Each structure stands twice: as structure tokens, then as C-alpha cells.
């Protein structure tokens, strides 16, 4: 709320109180509150690209004055280049993305309070809250699955292309809203595949036995919430084991020119994510750091900094190809692309030429999703170490994702009978919504 707006509202409320008209005061406040919340978006899917280890914002989407890892001179390790948005620059290794920044917003002032512990920071960014010993909160993808469900009867709501992890879990929502995951792009999720030696007749006999056991269990201990949750997860697995969904994982169905545009193995995962959303998956997470091509992944201590540019260029090619591919298929406005990481890196270099950890300000990126893209939101100081304007908390970032999907960011989920807000007081980034 701006200062003049606040004074006008306060005066109106005070006048209403003097007259004894409490309803007028309530109406003024309610009207003003409505003005501060933008209309929700209409996106239908999320592709969440995860840069595990901590992307250096000063070397990617928030470049500053030139430094040198070789000379231990604080600053950006690469040159900055102009983008499609006037006044917004990115590093030289994001050349393709720079040309598409009119469809992208780098949120440069994301922050949280975990600095030195990767697992805790990963949890915070995925779940929207710090680790809590008493409540198992759901991850962002699980909450989206809970609120929207799959967009097709032939797909799951939530998938992870990467290794399983507690920070991606459904928490108190239960396994029904958990994720399908895979690490091998050649075969698809092995847990859904029927072995070659199990023919149709043998499969039918097995299903008959399984259904008998399920029915018996549910009759004997019908009061068990855990059994019901397990049975729901089992039913979901059986539903997805058909040929129609498994065909999504056959990337050879794509034109070779499309596959080539995405680049190497990481790019192929992004292509698969696009195919998964088209099949009806609401939320797909794609991990970038399964193979440490620079030796350390995005956790650029020591020698990892010297070859960090290889990671940035991989990201650049895959992200640009994904934007173009979705736009060509008229799905970019329907699909929100998120580039996330657990924290950033400081401007200074350590003794071995790498960077440490920084959580007080770092960059995450949004693209597509029908948003009113700005190129960049938020302003940091001359070394990208301190927020100068427009701080965005992790709950705010989550609220922005929910709002883009048309999910009310004030929704309350339930851990048993206990209401739990879907975000920890987060509010959407209003300027991204028309």
C-alpha cells in the first residue's frame, strides 16, 4: 500500500468510526484489500527446472561489475550482455535466453535464512518453509497436484525427472499426491513397466490376486487411514501402467530437429517435461545436476567455478529451446517455466577461486505462464549481495506460482483437522499479473 493510499484509507475508517458506521469502515478496507491482489493467472502446468547446488546469481541473471576468479577480484566472472528488454542484462553465456527475455522475468531478490546447509535450503525452496520437526509439509508440486489434480485421466499430477528426495514429498497430504520419478530417459519409469516374461494372461491372474488382497485388507481394517492412502497410491500406479502414458517417454517420436534444438541429456529431460505436460501432468520438476559436467555442479566451490560456464550454456540452450517449442505449439501461456535453486553465491572468491553460499539475496526465474514479464524484478546492490528494492520471500515466490495457476494463495490445507496455509504468508508478485 502506498503512503497516500494508506492515509486516505485511514482517514475514511476514522470518519466512519466517528459516525458509528462500522460497516462503512469495513467496506473501505475490503475494497482496498481487493485492489492489492491482482487477478489470478490462467496457466495450467508448471515445468520446474532445478539447479541443485546454488546458482551464482552474479554470474547468470544478475550480473554486476566485472571481477575475476583467477585474481580473486569480487564481481561477475563473465561479461554482461544486453537482452530483449531494455536495461536488463544477463551474463554472456546466456546468449539465447537474452534474446527471449521479453518472455522471461529474473526475480533477483529472492531470499531466505538458511545459508550453509544445502539440504535445509533445498527443503525451504521446495516446501516454502524451514524444516519443522512436528509437521511434514507438502512440496510445491504436491500442493499443485492436490489443488488441481492431473489434466488428463491418463497422467499423474506430479512428476520428478531426477532422484527422489524428502523435499519433494507430499508430506501430510499423503502418497496420493506424491510424485512419479525417473532417472533413465531410455526406458521410462521402471516401476510402471510390466516385465517381458509376464504375458497378458499371467498379468490378469496377478491382478485378480492383488484385488482380492486389497478388498480383504480394506474390509478387515477399514478404519486405517494409512492403508487407504497406500491403496490410493497403488491404484494410481496401476492406472498409469498402460501403453498410452508410457508412450510419452519415447522421445524418438519427436522430430530430430526438435531433439537437436534442446541439446544434450539435460535438454532431453526438458523435452520430456514438455511431453509430460502435454499428456496431462500438472507439475514436472527437471533436475539439471545429475551429471556434474564441471566437476561440482552448481555448487561452485574450488574448481567448479572455472568450468561453471559449461553449466550455464547447457541451461541456456535447453531453456531457450523449451520457450520456443512451447510457443510454437501455442502452449507457452499455458505453461509456467520456473528455474529454481537453493541459494546464490557471494561476489567474493575463496582461496581456491570458487564461491561460497549466499541466501540473503539470489535469483530465481519465471518464463511463460501468461505473465506480464518484466525481464527482471527486484534490485540488488553493486555486488548482488544486498536487496535494494522489491524483496521477494520464498512464500511470495510460491504464492506467485499458485496465483499463475489460478490457485488461491490463501487456501488452507489440512493436516488431519489442523488447517495449514498453503503458503507461509506469501503474496504474489503483483506486477507480473496484467
N, C-alpha and C positions, 0 to 999 in steps of 0.2 A: 504494500500500500504506500503510495506517495504521500509526502508530508501534507500537501494541500487537501488531498483526498481524506486523510486521517482527521484533519482539523474540521473539515466540513461534516464528516460523519459524526464526530464527537459533539459538534455544536447541535446537530439535528437531534441526537439522542438526548442531550441535556435539555433542549427545549421540550422534547416530548415528555421527559420525566417531570419537568416543572408543571406541565399541563395535566399530569396524571395519566397521560395516554401511553401506557406501556406498549401497547400493540404497535403504535407508530414507530417507536424506537426499535422494536424487534424487526419490523419490516425494512427499516433503513439498513440495519446491519445485514439482514439476509440478502437484500438486493446487492449490497456492496460485495458480500462474500461470493455471490454468483458471478460478478464481474471479474473476480480474480482467478476464476477457474475456466480455462479455455474449453471449447467444445472438444469432445473426445475424437480420436482418430478412427480410421476405418480399415486399418491393416488387419490381415488375417493370420500371418505367420511371422516367425522370428528365426533368423539364422544367426546364431551367436558364435562368433569366431573368438576362440580363447587363446591368448598368448601367454602361456604359463611361464612364470619366472619373473615377470616385471618389465614391460616395455618402457624404454627410456623415452619419455615424452620430449625431452630436449633434443633427441636425435631423430625424431619422427614427425609428430604432428604439432609440436610447439617449439620450433627452432628459435634459437637466440644467437647472440654474438658468437663468432667462431672461436672454438677452443682447440685443444689438441691433446689426445690421449698419449701421444708419444712424448710430448713436452710437459705433460701433467698440467696443462693450462685449462682452467674451468671454462666450460661453454659447450656449444654443439660440436660434435666431432665431424660434421659434414656441412656442406654449403646449403643455404636455404634457397628455394626456388618459388617463383610466383605460381599462383593457381588460377583456376577459372573464376574465383571470387576475388574481386579487387581488395587488396590489403591483407589477404590471408596467404601465408606461406607455409610450406612443408619442406621436409628435407629432400635433397637431390635424388635420393633413392626411391622416392615415391612419385616418380615422374608420371606414370599412368594415372594414379589416383588424383594427382594435382589437376589433370585435365578434366576431372569429373567432380571436383569439389562443390560445384553448384548443386549436386545431389547428395552431398555429404556434410555432416557437421562434426567437427572435432570438439568434444566437450573438454576443455583444457583445465578445468578447475574442480575435478572430482577429488574427493579426499575421504580418508577415514583415519583411525587412530592406531592401527597395527602397523609396525614398522619392520621389525626384524624377523618375523616368523611367517614363512610362506604359507603354511597350511592354514593358519588363523586368518591371514589376509585373503586367501582363496575362498575360504568359507564366508567371510564378510561380504565379498563382492558377489558371490553366488546367492547367498541367503538374504543379504540386506541387513544383517545384524551380526554383532560379535558372537563368538561361541558362548553358549549357555549350557550349564550343566543340568538344568532341570527341564528344558523344553527342546525338543528336536524339531526345529523349524524347517519348513519346506524350502527347497531351492526355487529360484525364479521360474525355471522351466516347469517344475512340478505344479507351482501355483497357476501358471498359464494353462497347463493340462487340466487342472481341477476346474477352472473357471470356464474354459471354452470346449474342452474335450477335443477329439480328433475332428478334422474337417471331412473325413470320409470313414465309412464303416470298414474299409479295407486297410486302415493305417492306425498306428498308435498315435497318441497325442504328443509324445515326448521322446526324443532320441538323442543319443550322445555318440558321436564318432570320435572315440578316444577311450581311455581307460576309466573304469568305474571308480567312483570316489564318493565319500560321505557328503561332501559339499554339494553334490548334485542330487541328493536323495529327496524323496517326498516327505521325509520327516513324519509329523503326526498325521498327515493326510492319508498315509498308508500306501502299500505297494501297488494298488490300482493306478496310482498317479506317478509311479516310478518310470524310469527310462529304459528304452531298448538301446543296447550299445553294441558297437562292433569296432574292431581294430584292423581287420583284414578286409581290404576292399575287393579282393578277388572272389570271395565266397559268400559275403553277406553274413548275417548273424547266425552263427553255428547252432545256437540253442533252438532256432526255429526250423532247422533243416532235418528232414527225415532221411536216415541213412539209406544208402542204395539197397542194402540187403533186406529192408523192410518193405515188402510189396503192399499193394492196396488191401489185400485180404488180411494179411498179418496186422496191418495198421488198424483195420476195422475191429479185429479181435482185441487189440490193445485198448482201443478207445472204449469198447464195451466194458472191459475190466476196470478201466480208470473211472468211468461214470458210475459203476457200481460202488466202488470205494468212496467216491465223492459223496454220493447220495447217502451211503451208510454213515459216513462221518458227520455229515450235516444233521442227520436225524438224531444221532447219539449225543452230540454236543452242540446243539443248535444255538446255545447261549454264547458260544465262544466267538468273540469279535475277531480274534486273531485268525481263527480258522476261516471265517467268512472273507477276511481280507486276502488270505492265501488263495482261497478258491477263486476269488475275483481275478487275481493276478494270473492264475493258471488258465482261466477261461480266456483272458486276454492273449496269452501266448498261443493257445490253440487257434484263436481267431486269426492270428497273423501268420500262421504257418502255411497258408495257401499259396499257390503259384502266383496269383495276381500281385500280391505285395512283394514276394521275393524277386519278381522280375525288375523291381525298381533298382536293385543293386547291380544290374547288368549294365555297366557303363558303355559296353560295346554297342548298345542301341543308339548312342549319340553319334552325331557326325564327327569324323576325325578332326575337322577344323574346329569344332566346338571344344573337343577334348584338348587339342593342342593349345587353344587360347588360354586355358586355365593353368597350363604349366605342369609342374612335377606332381609328385604324390600328394602334397598338401593341396594343391589346386584341384586334384581329382576328388579329394574329400569335399571341397566346396561345391564342385559339380554334383556330387551325390547328394549334398544337402539341398540343393535346388530341386533335384528329382524327388527327394523325400517330401519337401513341402508341397510339391505338385500332387503327390499321392495322397495328401491329407494330413501330414504331420504338422502340428502347430508350432512346435519349438524344437529346433535342431541345434545342438552345440557341436562345433567342429574344433578339435584341438590342433594347434599348429606345432607343438613341440614334441611330437612322438619321436622324431629323429633329430638329434642335435647336430645339424649340419655345420654349425660354427663351434662345436665343442661343448657349449654350455646352454644352448637355447637362449631364451630371453633373459635369463639370469646372468647378466653380462659382467661378472667379476673376471678379473685377470684377462686371459687371452680371448675370452668370449667377446670382449669389446672390439678387438681388432677385426673380427670377422662378422660383426653384427650386421653389416650391410647386406650379407647374403640372406639373412632372415627378412630384412626389410624389403628387399627386392622380391622375395618369394611372396610375401604378403601383398605387395603392390600389384603383382601380376594377377594373383588369384582374386583379390578384391575388385580390381578394375574389370576383370572378365565376368565376375558374378554380377556386378552392376549392369554391364552391357547385356549380358544374357537375359537377365530378368526384365530389363527394359525392352529388349527385342521381343520377348514373349508376353509383353504387357502385364507383367507381374511385379514390377518394381514398387509401385504404390501399395500393393497388397502385402509386400514382404519387407519387414524391418530387418536390416542388417546391423548387427552390433559387433564392435570389436572391443573386447574386454581384456583386462589384465589385473593382477592383484595389487600392484602399486607401481610407482615410477622409479626413476633413478635421479640422484643428485647431479648437479652440474660438475662437481669436482671428481677427480680420478684418484683411485687408490695407488698404492706403491707399485702395483703390477700393471697399471694402466687401465683397470676396469672401473666400474661404478658400483656404489653401494645401493641401498634401498631408500626410497622416499615415498611416504604416504600422505604427507600434508598437502600435496597437490600433484596430480598426474592426469593423463589424458585417456579418455575412452571415446569411441567413435560411433556415430549413428549414420546410416545411409538408407535411402529409400523410405518405405513405410508411409508415403504420402505426407511427410513432414514438410514444414516450411524451412528448408535448410538454409543455414547461415554461413557455411564454410567453417566457422568457428564460433563457439560460445565461451565466454569467460576470458579473463585477462590475468596473466601472471607477471611477476617482476622480471628484471633483466636477465635472470638466470633460471627462470621457471622453477623457483624454489618456494615462492610465497604467493598466495592468492591476492590479487589486487582488486578484481571486480568479479562478481557473479559466482560465488561458491556454489557447488553442486555436491550434495552429500550422496552417499550410496543409496539411501532410501529415496532421495529425489530422483536419482537415475532409474531406479526400479519403478517409481511412480510414473516416470516418463514412458517407459516400455509398456506398462499396463495401460496407460491412457491412450497410447498409439493404437493399441489393440481394442479399444473400446471397453476395457475392464475398469470398473470404478476403483480408483486407488484408495478409496476409503472403506473398501469391503472388509468385513470381518470374517476370517476363517474360524474354525472351531477345533480346538484340541480337546476332544470329549465335549464337556459342557462349557469349557472355558473359551470365551471369544478372544481371538488373536488378530490384530490388524494386519492386513496383507503387506503393508509397509510400516516401518518404524517412524511414522510421522512424515513420510516423504510427500513432496508435491511436484507435479510435472514441471518441466522447463517450459514455461508458458509461451515464450517467443517462437517455439518450434511448431506451434499449432496455429493454423490460419483462422 
